[in-house]
Amino acid sequence: MVNRWIFVVIDHKTDDKIIKAIDILKNRIKEKFWSLNKNTKNFGRIKKDDEVIFYLGGMDGQKFVGRCTLDSDPYPMTLDQKKHIIGYPSTLFTHSVNLRDIELWEEPLLVTDLKGELNFIKNKDLWQKYFRGSIKSLSEEDYRTILSKAKR
């Protein structure tokens, strides 16, 4: 059975600057892997062929921006992958998954425009709290709702 996830990416920090979430996302897409914290809720349920929606948090975020399929189970990050990780919190992560069938949408989907149609957002006024953490479980119905809006 395929699981569906929201992978949340936020602004990252280094000693001297803030790296915007979109730049972190573009780097992950370019390198075709996603760094993971093995202590994150749902880590143990992630597996190859699961489907993912990318959620951009941070100062310029609060929107869905694309999708992918996982091309591996989680595994310890390689030394080469670690070279591509910049900024906190990702520098603390120890595992990764490979990505395939990656799509970045030309028109991001604002959560504020979709929150009324998404079942996992129970309290529509406090919708931001549903994006805390880095991996969120997503029902097939909500996954299809997001994809149908992205295809328009």
Secondary structure, 3 states (H helix, E strand, C coil): CCCEEEEEECCEECCCCEECHHHHHHHHHHHCEEEECCCCCCHHHCCCCCEEEEEECCCCCCEEEEEEEECCCCEECCHHHHHCCCCECHHHCCEEEEEEEEEEEEEEEEHHHHHHHCCCCCCHHHHHHHHCCCEEECCHHHHHHHHHHHCC
